[in-house]
Amino acid sequence: MKNYILTFFLTLSTFVFAQEHHLSHNTGNNIIDQLYNFTCSGGVVNWARVFVLEDFGVTGEFTITSGSFGIEESNGAPGDGVVINVYSVDEDFPASFDLNDLIGSSLLIDIPPYTHNEIFTFTFPDPIIIGQEVDKILVEVSLGAQTQNVFMGGTALSDDYSWFRTVHPSCTGEPLIYQTTVDLGRPDLNYYVTVTGTQTLDVADQTQEIISIYPNPVKEKLTIDLHSEGQEIDEVQIFDVNGAIVVHEIGKKTINVSSLKTGIYFIKMKTEGKVVTKKLMKI
């Protein structure tokens, strides 16, 4: 579910790498015929997924560039398509959902007549910048007022809720309020909605002396030195330059790296809500 791609650029004084994150709650990408799927005649239907950014490794400013969604069925009438909206939401969602929290949107994406179990991919016309103060986002597939009936697509399995809202009380009983498909009596609707973006980390800017690592270069065992008394390490990840996580430890200050190949790595350390990234040389 969580994919990471890292690249790095060397200048005289700094290392920079961009970490790509793919946000999805679906298992696989096979769109299926979903039992008891539903929509609303006349449109004004919204399907969505909520993503807690930290669950996907996003810990700072995040730039969303593209995404995808699934459509199970569209009828033969001409339609105007859908728009993808990205909102910031908080812990009180869905009660706190506010249209004014919109961060960005896609262009109109046409849904051809007689679509069946198809995934649509898209790019945002302008990258959507998610500030580091945002912990959670809602990605919404929004169908406007039109005659074309569209049924949202999904996969067989999912690890989180799917969400639905509409302006028609006859469809859900509570217009404009997001509800889970579980609350609507359709627990097997696993809407396929994903987004992809990057988090750029400047290693030189993030090497505050709250943490040191030694020896560096390292051959066998790496020690993490926390400079504040009583401070503990929460999580350690080591990435190779191709983006793979090659070491993942929880709560350890001594990391065995003897199995790593010689080369350049990046070590990302979390402690007391702070994240520090450093360049690591394995010899």
KOLVOKE-407844 format. One record per residue (C-alpha): chain; x, y, z. Coordinates in steps of 0.02 Angstrom, whole numbers, plus 50000, padded with zeros to 5 digits. Layout:
A/X/Y/Z .
...
//
This chain:
A/50000/50000/50000 .
A/50139/50119/50043 .
A/50270/50142/49909 .
A/50427/50248/49926 .
A/50539/50315/49789 .
A/50691/50416/49837 .
A/50811/50511/49726 .
A/50955/50618/49785 .
A/51052/50766/49715 .
A/51226/50814/49773 .
A/51281/50996/49787 .
A/51428/51072/49878 .
A/51339/51077/50044 .
A/51176/50983/50046 .
A/51088/50822/50002 .
A/50907/50826/49948 .
A/50792/50679/49914 .
A/50610/50669/49867 .
A/50507/50532/49948 .
A/50356/50476/49848 .
A/50202/50416/49940 .
A/50053/50324/49866 .
A/49898/50340/49974 .
A/49772/50199/49956 .
A/49659/50097/50070 .
A/49621/49967/49938 .
A/49700/49796/49919 .
A/49747/49777/49737 .
A/49672/49871/49591 .
A/49544/49750/49522 .
A/49377/49842/49512 .
A/49234/49720/49541 .
A/49045/49718/49532 .
A/48996/49775/49707 .
A/48836/49706/49784 .
A/48706/49836/49835 .
A/48802/49978/49754 .
A/48702/50137/49738 .
A/48701/50314/49670 .
A/48575/50455/49653 .
A/48477/50503/49499 .
A/48513/50682/49452 .
A/48692/50673/49515 .
A/48764/50783/49652 .
A/48846/50629/49727 .
A/49012/50624/49818 .
A/49119/50471/49859 .
A/49275/50488/49965 .
A/49418/50414/50064 .
A/49503/50488/50217 .
A/49691/50472/50237 .
A/49790/50499/50397 .
A/49953/50561/50322 .
A/50070/50493/50456 .
A/50002/50318/50423 .
A/50082/50329/50251 .
A/50248/50400/50309 .
A/50205/50582/50272 .
A/50276/50690/50410 .
A/50297/50861/50330 .
A/50239/50966/50183 .
A/50166/50851/50051 .
A/50140/50891/49867 .
A/50002/50791/49782 .
A/50020/50778/49593 .
A/49909/50636/49533 .
A/49787/50500/49579 .
A/49661/50372/49520 .
A/49484/50313/49553 .
A/49374/50168/49500 .
A/49205/50170/49414 .
A/49097/50015/49418 .
A/48962/50070/49298 .
A/48896/50219/49200 .
A/48737/50217/49098 .
A/48718/50270/48917 .
A/48663/50448/48947 .
A/48789/50587/48911 .
A/48868/50658/49067 .
A/48983/50795/49126 .
A/49104/50687/49224 .
A/49181/50705/49397 .
A/49300/50821/49488 .
A/49425/50764/49620 .
A/49428/50876/49774 .
A/49554/50871/49916 .
A/49501/50939/50086 .
A/49587/50952/50253 .
A/49487/50869/50391 .
A/49513/50851/50578 .
A/49476/50728/50718 .
A/49294/50784/50725 .
A/49259/50729/50546 .
A/49127/50702/50480 .
A/49034/50823/50593 .
A/49165/50958/50563 .
A/49172/50938/50373 .
A/49172/51110/50291 .
A/49175/51153/50105 .
A/49287/51300/50149 .
A/49426/51176/50194 .
A/49451/51135/50010 .
A/49638/51134/49968 .
A/49631/51097/49781 .
A/49537/51014/49639 .
A/49564/50926/49474 .
A/49492/50975/49307 .
A/49331/50892/49250 .
A/49362/50709/49209 .
A/49243/50635/49080 .
A/49156/50470/49120 .
A/49110/50391/48953 .
A/48943/50301/48933 .
A/48942/50114/48966 .
A/49099/50117/49073 .
A/49119/49953/49169 .
A/49246/49913/49307 .
A/49376/50038/49248 .
A/49512/50137/49336 .
A/49537/50319/49285 .
A/49702/50407/49317 .
A/49724/50595/49324 .
A/49847/50733/49365 .
A/49805/50894/49455 .
A/49827/51049/49346 .
A/49923/51129/49489 .
A/50009/51024/49622 .
A/49911/51023/49783 .
A/50018/51077/49930 .
A/49970/50998/50095 .
A/50047/51099/50236 .
A/50138/51013/50377 .
A/50003/51071/50497 .
A/49876/50957/50409 .
A/49864/50782/50484 .
A/49719/50711/50385 .
A/49645/50738/50212 .
A/49485/50686/50124 .
A/49497/50645/49938 .
A/49326/50663/49857 .
A/49261/50605/49688 .
A/49120/50728/49652 .
A/48984/50702/49521 .
A/48886/50859/49475 .
A/48701/50878/49432 .
A/48673/50780/49272 .
A/48569/50643/49195 .
A/48706/50512/49186 .
A/48700/50384/49325 .
A/48873/50336/49388 .
A/48915/50200/49514 .
A/49079/50215/49607 .
A/49199/50069/49586 .
A/49290/49973/49720 .
A/49396/49822/49760 .
A/49353/49666/49859 .
A/49459/49714/50009 .
A/49501/49874/50101 .
A/49579/49927/50267 .
A/49471/50079/50305 .
A/49299/50157/50283 .
A/49226/50222/50121 .
A/49124/50383/50132 .
A/48970/50449/50040 .
A/48870/50611/50038 .
A/48737/50689/49927 .
A/48614/50834/49925 .
A/48465/50718/49906 .
A/48385/50663/50072 .
A/48300/50519/49983 .
A/48470/50439/49951 .
A/48546/50441/50125 .
A/48424/50529/50239 .
A/48555/50658/50290 .
A/48601/50774/50146 .
A/48774/50854/50142 .
A/48835/50748/50288 .
A/48968/50617/50253 .
A/48924/50442/50311 .
A/49019/50279/50298 .
A/48953/50144/50185 .
A/48943/50038/50342 .
A/48821/50162/50419 .
A/48722/50157/50257 .
A/48704/49969/50268 .
A/48826/49932/50127 .
A/48986/49876/50216 .
A/49060/49789/50063 .
A/49076/49948/49959 .
A/49263/49981/49955 .
A/49281/50137/49848 .
A/49441/50144/49748 .
A/49516/50318/49773 .
A/49703/50352/49778 .
A/49824/50498/49769 .
A/50012/50507/49744 .
A/50133/50643/49795 .
A/50306/50684/49859 .
A/50384/50747/50018 .
A/50551/50832/49989 .
A/50677/50823/50128 .
A/50834/50930/50137 .
A/50955/50826/50239 .
A/51068/50972/50277 .
A/50923/51072/50348 .
A/50864/50928/50455 .
A/51027/50882/50541 .
A/50989/50980/50699 .
A/51103/50927/50838 .
A/50963/50844/50936 .
A/51026/50677/50869 .
A/51197/50615/50815 .
A/51244/50452/50732 .
A/51413/50366/50743 .
A/51520/50297/50672 .
A/51484/50370/50501 .
A/51545/50290/50388 .
A/51488/50132/50476 .
A/51535/49950/50451 .
A/51432/49847/50574 .
A/51341/49937/50716 .
A/51270/50113/50709 .
A/51237/50208/50871 .
A/51106/50344/50887 .
A/51151/50475/51016 .
A/51006/50578/51085 .
A/51070/50741/51158 .
A/50927/50776/51278 .
A/50920/50685/51444 .
A/50778/50561/51452 .
A/50744/50573/51266 .
A/50697/50410/51180 .
A/50701/50355/50999 .
A/50530/50307/50930 .
A/50566/50239/50757 .
A/50713/50219/50638 .
A/50704/50190/50450 .
A/50852/50170/50333 .
A/50821/50196/50146 .
A/50933/50150/50001 .
A/50947/50272/49854 .
A/50816/50174/49757 .
A/50686/50207/49889 .
A/50677/50038/49975 .
A/50666/50030/50164 .
A/50810/49916/50208 .
A/50804/49935/50398 .
A/50655/49971/50509 .
A/50673/49971/50698 .
A/50563/50030/50842 .
A/50639/50102/51000 .
A/50820/50050/50965 .
A/50973/50161/50985 .
A/51094/50032/50916 .
A/51063/49971/50739 .
A/51151/49824/50657 .
A/51189/49871/50476 .
A/51318/49736/50439 .
A/51205/49655/50309 .
A/51191/49814/50205 .
A/51292/49832/50047 .
A/51426/49966/50035 .
A/51353/50132/49979 .
A/51250/50285/50022 .
A/51092/50274/50127 .
A/50975/50393/50216 .
A/50925/50366/50397 .
A/50761/50440/50458 .
A/50738/50450/50647 .
A/50582/50498/50744 .
A/50591/50558/50924 .
A/50460/50650/51027 .
A/50367/50716/50876 .
A/50525/50771/50784 .
A/50595/50692/50626 .
A/50780/50701/50583 .
A/50853/50636/50421 .
A/51039/50610/50393 .
A/51150/50539/50259 .
A/51235/50375/50304 .
A/51386/50293/50223 .
A/51403/50104/50238 .
A/51577/50032/50212 .
//
